[in-house]
Amino acid sequence: GLLELAALFRRARFVMTADTGPRHIAVAVGAPVACVLGPTDPRHTADHLERTALARVPVPCGPCHRERCPIEGEGHLACMASIPPDEFARLALSLVE
């Protein structure tokens, strides 16, 4: 449950997540957080940034705040797919170096 998740995050060196409920739990317990913003707008959700690193690639269709990407074919989930995994990993590691 949520209490167990909070306990895990409290003990973690860092948490890698999207801009979801678990991100806010990690922030609340003081864990360093690397967050992929994807369809969300950092002006609305980027609070408590002292131990948070944000990954976001501006795309023409975003931020759209949708739960499901309406684009079919090329460009589908561009806001998420445009963030290279190795760069996101480096971002997370920078929180604890």
N, CA, C and O atoms as a Tinker XYZ file with bonds, in Angstrom:
   388  protein
     1  N      0.808000   -1.180000    0.000000    73     2
     2  CA     0.000000    0.000000    0.000000    64     1     3
     3  C      0.860000    1.255000    0.000000    63     2     4     5
     4  O      2.075000    1.204000   -0.192000    81     3
     5  N      0.210000    2.354000    0.215000    73     3     6
     6  CA     0.890000    3.648000    0.176000    64     5     7
     7  C      1.904000    3.820000    1.302000    63     6     8     9
     8  O      2.953000    4.431000    1.103000    81     7
     9  N      1.602000    3.292000    2.466000    73     7    10
    10  CA     2.562000    3.407000    3.575000    64     9    11
    11  C      3.841000    2.636000    3.282000    63    10    12    13
    12  O      4.935000    3.096000    3.608000    81    11
    13  N      3.706000    1.471000    2.672000    73    11    14
    14  CA     4.884000    0.680000    2.311000    64    13    15
    15  C      5.696000    1.389000    1.231000    63    14    16    17
    16  O      6.926000    1.393000    1.271000    81    15
    17  N      4.995000    1.991000    0.262000    73    15    18
    18  CA     5.687000    2.734000   -0.795000    64    17    19
    19  C      6.448000    3.909000   -0.191000    63    18    20    21
    20  O      7.602000    4.148000   -0.548000    81    19
    21  N      5.824000    4.632000    0.706000    73    19    22
    22  CA     6.495000    5.751000    1.367000    64    21    23
    23  C      7.721000    5.274000    2.140000    63    22    24    25
    24  O      8.755000    5.942000    2.127000    81    23
    25  N      7.619000    4.135000    2.807000    73    23    26
    26  CA     8.755000    3.588000    3.557000    64    25    27
    27  C      9.896000    3.210000    2.619000    63    26    28    29
    28  O     11.061000    3.456000    2.931000    81    27
    29  N      9.575000    2.619000    1.480000    73    27    30
    30  CA    10.611000    2.279000    0.495000    64    29    31
    31  C     11.292000    3.529000   -0.032000    63    30    32    33
    32  O     12.519000    3.580000   -0.124000    81    31
    33  N     10.510000    4.528000   -0.376000    73    31    34
    34  CA    11.076000    5.769000   -0.902000    64    33    35
    35  C     11.946000    6.460000    0.141000    63    34    36    37
    36  O     12.976000    7.040000   -0.204000    81    35
    37  N     11.558000    6.410000    1.388000    73    35    38
    38  CA    12.327000    7.046000    2.462000    64    37    39
    39  C     13.729000    6.445000    2.556000    63    38    40    41
    40  O     14.681000    7.139000    2.914000    81    39
    41  N     13.856000    5.165000    2.237000    73    39    42
    42  CA    15.146000    4.474000    2.332000    64    41    43
    43  C     15.937000    4.491000    1.026000    63    42    44    45
    44  O     17.105000    4.102000    1.012000    81    43
    45  N     15.325000    4.934000   -0.065000    73    43    46
    46  CA    15.958000    4.885000   -1.386000    64    45    47
    47  C     17.033000    5.959000   -1.537000    63    46    48    49
    48  O     16.913000    7.055000   -0.988000    81    47
    49  N     18.083000    5.631000   -2.289000    73    47    50
    50  CA    19.091000    6.651000   -2.627000    64    49    51
    51  C     18.468000    7.716000   -3.509000    63    50    52    53
    52  O     18.762000    8.903000   -3.363000    81    51
    53  N     17.601000    7.290000   -4.430000    73    51    54
    54  CA    16.844000    8.196000   -5.286000    64    53    55
    55  C     15.676000    7.424000   -5.879000    63    54    56    57
    56  O     15.655000    6.193000   -5.864000    81    55
    57  N     14.709000    8.161000   -6.400000    73    55    58
    58  CA    13.526000    7.574000   -7.023000    64    57    59
    59  C     13.431000    8.102000   -8.447000    63    58    60    61
    60  O     13.543000    9.305000   -8.679000    81    59
    61  N     13.223000    7.197000   -9.399000    73    59    62
    62  CA    13.003000    7.575000  -10.801000    64    61    63
    63  C     11.536000    7.299000  -11.116000    63    62    64    65
    64  O     11.058000    6.179000  -10.932000    81    63
    65  N     10.823000    8.318000  -11.589000    73    63    66
    66  CA     9.395000    8.174000  -11.801000    64    65    67
    67  C      8.893000    9.167000  -12.840000    63    66    68    69
    68  O      9.612000   10.080000  -13.246000    81    67
    69  N      7.674000    8.978000  -13.252000    73    67    70
    70  CA     6.975000    9.975000  -14.060000    64    69    71
    71  C      6.250000   10.910000  -13.094000    63    70    72    73
    72  O      6.287000   10.705000  -11.880000    81    71
    73  N      5.600000   11.922000  -13.628000    73    71    74
    74  CA     4.884000   12.885000  -12.795000    64    73    75
    75  C      3.543000   12.284000  -12.385000    63    74    76    77
    76  O      2.497000   12.596000  -12.954000    81    75
    77  N      3.608000   11.415000  -11.382000    73    75    78
    78  CA     2.445000   10.660000  -10.919000    64    77    79
    79  C      2.361000   10.751000   -9.399000    63    78    80    81
    80  O      3.173000   11.423000   -8.763000    81    79
    81  N      1.396000   10.086000   -8.839000    73    79    82
    82  CA     1.248000   10.060000   -7.390000    64    81    83
    83  C      2.493000    9.603000   -6.657000    63    82    84    85
    84  O      2.881000   10.232000   -5.673000    81    83
    85  N      3.145000    8.512000   -7.108000    73    83    86
    86  CA     4.367000    8.089000   -6.421000    64    85    87
    87  C      5.450000    9.170000   -6.378000    63    86    88    89
    88  O      6.213000    9.232000   -5.413000    81    87
    89  N      5.529000   10.011000   -7.392000    73    87    90
    90  CA     6.506000   11.110000   -7.356000    64    89    91
    91  C      6.227000   12.011000   -6.158000    63    90    92    93
    92  O      7.149000   12.388000   -5.435000    81    91
    93  N      4.984000   12.349000   -5.949000    73    91    94
    94  CA     4.631000   13.257000   -4.867000    64    93    95
    95  C      4.833000   12.602000   -3.497000    63    94    96    97
    96  O      5.150000   13.285000   -2.524000    81    95
    97  N      4.653000   11.302000   -3.424000    73    95    98
    98  CA     4.944000   10.577000   -2.180000    64    97    99
    99  C      6.443000   10.629000   -1.900000    63    98   100   101
   100  O      6.858000   10.876000   -0.767000    81    99
   101  N      7.255000   10.396000   -2.934000    73    99   102
   102  CA     8.711000   10.444000   -2.770000    64   101   103
   103  C      9.157000   11.825000   -2.306000    63   102   104   105
   104  O      9.994000   11.934000   -1.409000    81   103
   105  N      8.611000   12.876000   -2.904000    73   103   106
   106  CA     8.944000   14.239000   -2.490000    64   105   107
   107  C      8.537000   14.462000   -1.034000    63   106   108   109
   108  O      9.282000   15.063000   -0.261000    81   107
   109  N      7.361000   13.979000   -0.669000    73   107   110
   110  CA     6.848000   14.186000    0.689000    64   109   111
   111  C      7.723000   13.540000    1.758000    63   110   112   113
   112  O      7.824000   14.058000    2.870000    81   111
   113  N      8.363000   12.403000    1.427000    73   111   114
   114  CA     9.211000   11.739000    2.427000    64   113   115
   115  C     10.671000   12.167000    2.316000    63   114   116   117
   116  O     11.523000   11.658000    3.044000    81   115
   117  N     10.968000   13.109000    1.400000    73   115   118
   118  CA    12.310000   13.660000    1.305000    64   117   119
   119  C     13.281000   12.897000    0.438000    63   118   120   121
   120  O     14.488000   13.126000    0.522000    81   119
   121  N     12.792000   11.995000   -0.394000    73   119   122
   122  CA    13.686000   11.245000   -1.281000    64   121   123
   123  C     14.106000   12.120000   -2.459000    63   122   124   125
   124  O     13.305000   12.919000   -2.944000    81   123
   125  N     15.352000   11.985000   -2.931000    73   123   126
   126  CA    15.739000   12.641000   -4.171000    64   125   127
   127  C     14.941000   12.018000   -5.322000    63   126   128   129
   128  O     14.813000   10.796000   -5.399000    81   127
   129  N     14.408000   12.857000   -6.211000    73   127   130
   130  CA    13.514000   12.372000   -7.261000    64   129   131
   131  C     13.973000   12.848000   -8.631000    63   130   132   133
   132  O     14.190000   14.041000   -8.844000    81   131
   133  N     14.120000   11.898000   -9.565000    73   131   134
   134  CA    14.294000   12.212000  -10.984000    64   133   135
   135  C     12.944000   11.935000  -11.631000    63   134   136   137
   136  O     12.412000   10.829000  -11.529000    81   135
   137  N     12.396000   12.939000  -12.292000    73   135   138
   138  CA    11.025000   12.844000  -12.784000    64   137   139
   139  C     10.943000   13.156000  -14.276000    63   138   140   141
   140  O     11.459000   14.175000  -14.735000    81   139
   141  N     10.289000   12.270000  -15.027000    73   139   142
   142  CA     9.966000   12.521000  -16.434000    64   141   143
   143  C      8.622000   13.232000  -16.454000    63   142   144   145
   144  O      7.628000   12.704000  -15.955000    81   143
   145  N      8.590000   14.423000  -17.026000    73   143   146
   146  CA     7.342000   15.171000  -17.035000    64   145   147
   147  C      6.406000   14.750000  -18.161000    63   146   148   149
   148  O      5.193000   14.740000  -17.952000    81   147
   149  N      6.897000   14.409000  -19.323000    73   147   150
   150  CA     6.026000   13.961000  -20.406000    64   149   151
   151  C      4.934000   14.961000  -20.713000    63   150   152   153
   152  O      5.229000   16.098000  -21.081000    81   151
   153  N      3.661000   14.560000  -20.570000    73   151   154
   154  CA     2.561000   15.447000  -20.955000    64   153   155
   155  C      2.220000   16.524000  -19.929000    63   154   156   157
   156  O      1.327000   17.336000  -20.173000    81   155
   157  N      2.903000   16.551000  -18.795000    73   155   158
   158  CA     2.561000   17.532000  -17.766000    64   157   159
   159  C      3.417000   18.786000  -17.879000    63   158   160   161
   160  O      4.519000   18.758000  -18.425000    81   159
   161  N      2.894000   19.869000  -17.358000    73   159   162
   162  CA     3.539000   21.173000  -17.434000    64   161   163
   163  C      4.262000   21.445000  -16.115000    63   162   164   165
   164  O      3.633000   21.432000  -15.057000    81   163
   165  N      5.571000   21.693000  -16.162000    73   163   166
   166  CA     6.303000   21.915000  -14.917000    64   165   167
   167  C      5.804000   23.136000  -14.141000    63   166   168   169
   168  O      6.005000   23.215000  -12.930000    81   167
   169  N      5.165000   24.075000  -14.812000    73   167   170
   170  CA     4.629000   25.242000  -14.094000    64   169   171
   171  C      3.504000   24.853000  -13.140000    63   170   172   173
   172  O      3.205000   25.577000  -12.190000    81   171
   173  N      2.881000   23.695000  -13.403000    73   171   174
   174  CA     1.763000   23.260000  -12.566000    64   173   175
   175  C      2.155000   22.183000  -11.562000    63   174   176   177
   176  O      1.501000   22.031000  -10.530000    81   175
   177  N      3.215000   21.434000  -11.855000    73   175   178
   178  CA     3.516000   20.277000  -11.005000    64   177   179
   179  C      4.930000   20.256000  -10.446000    63   178   180   181
   180  O      5.283000   19.336000   -9.707000    81   179
   181  N      5.735000   21.234000  -10.776000    73   179   182
   182  CA     7.145000   21.204000  -10.366000    64   181   183
   183  C      7.344000   21.924000   -9.035000    63   182   184   185
   184  O      7.986000   22.972000   -8.962000    81   183
   185  N      6.781000   21.337000   -7.996000    73   183   186
   186  CA     6.962000   21.907000   -6.672000    64   185   187
   187  C      8.067000   21.161000   -5.928000    63   186   188   189
   188  O      8.457000   20.064000   -6.328000    81   187
   189  N      8.556000   21.738000   -4.881000    73   187   190
   190  CA     9.574000   21.096000   -4.038000    64   189   191
   191  C     10.777000   20.639000   -4.866000    63   190   192   193
   192  O     11.080000   19.447000   -4.922000    81   191
   193  N     11.449000   21.577000   -5.498000    73   191   194
   194  CA    12.519000   21.230000   -6.438000    64   193   195
   195  C     13.895000   21.076000   -5.815000    63   194   196   197
   196  O     14.845000   20.762000   -6.533000    81   195
   197  N     14.046000   21.282000   -4.515000    73   195   198
   198  CA    15.392000   21.244000   -3.946000    64   197   199
   199  C     16.071000   19.888000   -4.083000    63   198   200   201
   200  O     17.300000   19.839000   -4.139000    81   199
   201  N     15.331000   18.791000   -4.140000    73   199   202
   202  CA    15.933000   17.461000   -4.315000    64   201   203
   203  C     15.300000   16.754000   -5.502000    63   202   204   205
   204  O     15.176000   15.529000   -5.511000    81   203
   205  N     14.897000   17.535000   -6.508000    73   203   206
   206  CA    14.209000   16.984000   -7.670000    64   205   207
   207  C     14.907000   17.424000   -8.944000    63   206   208   209
   208  O     15.280000   18.588000   -9.085000    81   207
   209  N     15.082000   16.494000   -9.869000    73   207   210
   210  CA    15.609000   16.798000  -11.195000    64   209   211
   211  C     14.526000   16.433000  -12.206000    63   210   212   213
   212  O     13.970000   15.335000  -12.167000    81   211
   213  N     14.237000   17.361000  -13.104000    73   211   214
   214  CA    13.158000   17.160000  -14.066000    64   213   215
   215  C     13.702000   16.880000  -15.455000    63   214   216   217
   216  O     14.639000   17.534000  -15.912000    81   215
   217  N     13.104000   15.900000  -16.123000    73   215   218
   218  CA    13.446000   15.585000  -17.511000    64   217   219
   219  C     12.228000   15.916000  -18.365000    63   218   220   221
   220  O     11.138000   15.387000  -18.151000    81   219
   221  N     12.433000   16.795000  -19.327000    73   219   222
   222  CA    11.337000   17.188000  -20.209000    64   221   223
   223  C     11.916000   17.623000  -21.536000    63   222   224   225
   224  O     12.908000   18.350000  -21.584000    81   223
   225  N     11.291000   17.177000  -22.616000    73   223   226
   226  CA    11.656000   17.606000  -23.958000    64   225   227
   227  C     10.452000   18.342000  -24.528000    63   226   228   229
   228  O      9.380000   17.751000  -24.657000    81   227
   229  N     10.604000   19.627000  -24.872000    73   227   230
   230  CA     9.470000   20.344000  -25.454000    64   229   231
   231  C      9.059000   19.714000  -26.787000    63   230   232   233
   232  O      9.903000   19.440000  -27.640000    81   231
   233  N      7.779000   19.492000  -26.953000    73   231   234
   234  CA     7.226000   18.941000  -28.195000    64   233   235
   235  C      6.071000   19.832000  -28.636000    63   234   236   237
   236  O      5.427000   20.465000  -27.799000    81   235
   237  N      5.797000   19.889000  -29.952000    73   235   238
   238  CA     4.743000   20.776000  -30.450000    64   237   239
   239  C      3.362000   20.503000  -29.851000    63   238   240   241
   240  O      2.548000   21.420000  -29.736000    81   239
   241  N      3.095000   19.272000  -29.474000    73   239   242
   242  CA     1.760000   18.907000  -28.984000    64   241   243
   243  C      1.616000   19.030000  -27.474000    63   242   244   245
   244  O      0.554000   18.728000  -26.930000    81   243
   245  N      2.656000   19.464000  -26.797000    73   243   246
   246  CA     2.575000   19.446000  -25.345000    64   245   247
   247  C      2.916000   20.763000  -24.708000    63   246   248   249
   248  O      3.378000   21.678000  -25.389000    81   247
   249  N      2.706000   20.880000  -23.447000    73   247   250
   250  CA     2.136000   19.847000  -22.584000    64   249   251
   251  C      0.618000   19.759000  -22.761000    63   250   252   253
   252  O     -0.077000   20.775000  -22.779000    81   251
   253  N      0.128000   18.552000  -22.888000    73   251   254
   254  CA    -1.297000   18.344000  -23.168000    64   253   255
   255  C     -2.085000   17.875000  -21.945000    63   254   256   257
   256  O     -3.311000   17.981000  -21.925000    81   255
   257  N     -1.402000   17.363000  -20.936000    73   255   258
   258  CA    -2.037000   16.883000  -19.698000    64   257   259
   259  C     -3.007000   15.725000  -19.921000    63   258   260   261
   260  O     -3.877000   15.484000  -19.085000    81   259
   261  N     -2.875000   15.019000  -21.015000    73   259   262
   262  CA    -3.770000   13.887000  -21.283000    64   261   263
   263  C     -3.205000   12.609000  -20.693000    63   262   264   265
   264  O     -1.989000   12.443000  -20.593000    81   263
   265  N     -4.088000   11.714000  -20.306000    73   263   266
   266  CA    -3.658000   10.412000  -19.797000    64   265   267
   267  C     -3.263000    9.481000  -20.928000    63   266   268   269
   268  O     -2.434000    8.591000  -20.739000    81   267
   269  N     -3.845000    9.676000  -22.095000    73   267   270
   270  CA    -3.522000    8.853000  -23.268000    64   269   271
   271  C     -3.163000    9.768000  -24.430000    63   270   272   273
   272  O     -3.826000   10.777000  -24.669000    81   271
   273  N     -2.110000    9.406000  -25.147000    73   271   274
   274  CA    -1.664000   10.206000  -26.285000    64   273   275
   275  C     -2.651000   10.045000  -27.449000    63   274   276   277
   276  O     -2.935000    8.922000  -27.865000    81   275
   277  N     -3.175000   11.166000  -27.977000    73   275   278
   278  CA    -4.119000   11.084000  -29.090000    64   277   279
   279  C     -3.446000   10.927000  -30.454000    63   278   280   281
   280  O     -4.124000   10.708000  -31.458000    81   279
   281  N     -2.121000   11.039000  -30.494000    73   279   282
   282  CA    -1.405000   10.975000  -31.772000    64   281   283
   283  C     -1.145000    9.523000  -32.139000    63   282   284   285
   284  O     -0.645000    8.744000  -31.328000    81   283
   285  N     -1.488000    9.174000  -33.356000    73   283   286
   286  CA    -1.239000    7.829000  -33.883000    64   285   287
   287  C      0.044000    7.846000  -34.707000    63   286   288   289
   288  O      0.396000    8.880000  -35.276000    81   287
   289  N      0.738000    6.735000  -34.780000    73   287   290
   290  CA     1.925000    6.606000  -35.631000    64   289   291
   291  C      3.085000    7.445000  -35.145000    63   290   292   293
   292  O      3.317000    7.568000  -33.942000    81   291
   293  N      3.825000    8.033000  -36.104000    73   291   294
   294  CA     4.994000    8.843000  -35.760000    64   293   295
   295  C      4.569000   10.015000  -34.876000    63   294   296   297
   296  O      3.599000   10.711000  -35.177000    81   295
   297  N      5.275000   10.217000  -33.826000    73   295   298
   298  CA     4.940000   11.269000  -32.886000    64   297   299
   299  C      4.146000   10.789000  -31.688000    63   298   300   301
   300  O      3.917000   11.546000  -30.745000    81   299
   301  N      3.720000    9.511000  -31.721000    73   299   302
   302  CA     2.986000    8.958000  -30.583000    64   301   303
   303  C      3.890000    8.959000  -29.348000    63   302   304   305
   304  O      4.997000    8.422000  -29.380000    81   303
   305  N      3.421000    9.550000  -28.290000    73   303   306
   306  CA     4.161000    9.666000  -27.026000    64   305   307
   307  C      5.527000   10.342000  -27.187000    63   306   308   309
   308  O      6.479000    9.996000  -26.487000    81   307
   309  N      5.620000   11.296000  -28.099000    73   307   310
   310  CA     6.895000   11.983000  -28.339000    64   309   311
   311  C      7.426000   12.639000  -27.071000    63   310   312   313
   312  O      8.640000   12.715000  -26.877000    81   311
   313  N      6.547000   13.107000  -26.218000    73   311   314
   314  CA     6.989000   13.781000  -24.992000    64   313   315
   315  C      7.735000   12.836000  -24.057000    63   314   316   317
   316  O      8.590000   13.273000  -23.286000    81   315
   317  N      7.421000   11.556000  -24.121000    73   315   318
   318  CA     8.102000   10.564000  -23.284000    64   317   319
   319  C      9.249000    9.897000  -24.045000    63   318   320   321
   320  O     10.341000    9.716000  -23.505000    81   319
   321  N      8.993000    9.535000  -25.295000    73   319   322
   322  CA     9.976000    8.781000  -26.081000    64   321   323
   323  C     11.193000    9.619000  -26.462000    63   322   324   325
   324  O     12.236000    9.064000  -26.807000    81   323
   325  N     11.079000   10.942000  -26.407000    73   323   326
   326  CA    12.197000   11.812000  -26.793000    64   325   327
   327  C     13.239000   11.969000  -25.693000    63   326   328   329
   328  O     14.282000   12.584000  -25.915000    81   327
   329  N     12.977000   11.432000  -24.532000    73   327   330
   330  CA    13.931000   11.525000  -23.420000    64   329   331
   331  C     14.767000   10.254000  -23.413000    63   330   332   333
   332  O     14.263000    9.190000  -23.052000    81   331
   333  N     16.046000   10.343000  -23.809000    73   331   334
   334  CA    16.886000    9.143000  -23.858000    64   333   335
   335  C     17.056000    8.524000  -22.464000    63   334   336   337
   336  O     17.356000    9.235000  -21.505000    81   335
   337  N     16.868000    7.217000  -22.351000    73   335   338
   338  CA    16.992000    6.549000  -21.046000    64   337   339
   339  C     18.334000    6.788000  -20.365000    63   338   340   341
   340  O     18.383000    6.949000  -19.146000    81   339
   341  N     19.429000    6.814000  -21.136000    73   339   342
   342  CA    20.731000    7.017000  -20.507000    64   341   343
   343  C     20.852000    8.426000  -19.926000    63   342   344   345
   344  O     21.495000    8.614000  -18.893000    81   343
   345  N     20.242000    9.412000  -20.577000    73   343   346
   346  CA    20.260000   10.769000  -20.026000    64   345   347
   347  C     19.420000   10.853000  -18.754000    63   346   348   349
   348  O     19.783000   11.550000  -17.807000    81   347
   349  N     18.303000   10.143000  -18.741000    73   347   350
   350  CA    17.461000   10.129000  -17.546000    64   349   351
   351  C     18.199000    9.458000  -16.390000    63   350   352   353
   352  O     18.105000    9.906000  -15.247000    81   351
   353  N     18.929000    8.390000  -16.685000    73   351   354
   354  CA    19.719000    7.710000  -15.650000    64   353   355
   355  C     20.801000    8.641000  -15.106000    63   354   356   357
   356  O     21.016000    8.694000  -13.895000    81   355
   357  N     21.485000    9.376000  -15.991000    73   355   358
   358  CA    22.507000   10.334000  -15.542000    64   357   359
   359  C     21.887000   11.426000  -14.667000    63   358   360   361
   360  O     22.473000   11.850000  -13.671000    81   359
   361  N     20.705000   11.867000  -15.056000    73   359   362
   362  CA    20.001000   12.878000  -14.278000    64   361   363
   363  C     19.728000   12.371000  -12.864000    63   362   364   365
   364  O     19.935000   13.089000  -11.886000    81   363
   365  N     19.264000   11.136000  -12.768000    73   363   366
   366  CA    18.985000   10.543000  -11.456000    64   365   367
   367  C     20.264000   10.413000  -10.631000    63   366   368   369
   368  O     20.275000   10.740000   -9.445000    81   367
   369  N     21.325000    9.944000  -11.248000    73   367   370
   370  CA    22.589000    9.770000  -10.521000    64   369   371
   371  C     23.170000   11.100000  -10.062000    63   370   372   373
   372  O     23.866000   11.158000   -9.048000    81   371
   373  N     22.887000   12.173000  -10.805000    73   371   374
   374  CA    23.406000   13.486000  -10.410000    64   373   375
   375  C     22.823000   13.946000   -9.076000    63   374   376   377
   376  O     23.392000   14.817000   -8.418000    81   375
   377  N     21.715000   13.379000   -8.681000    73   375   378
   378  CA    21.099000   13.745000   -7.403000    64   377   379
   379  C     21.881000   13.230000   -6.202000    63   378   380   381
   380  O     21.757000   13.768000   -5.102000    81   379
   381  N     22.683000   12.194000   -6.409000    73   379   382
   382  CA    23.385000   11.576000   -5.281000    64   381   383
   383  C     24.899000   11.667000   -5.391000    63   382   384   385
   384  O     25.615000   11.133000   -4.543000    81   383
   385  N     25.384000   12.325000   -6.404000    73   383   386
   386  CA    26.847000   12.455000   -6.565000    64   385   387
   387  C     27.385000   13.613000   -5.778000    63   386   388
   388  O     28.589000   13.867000   -5.798000    81   387
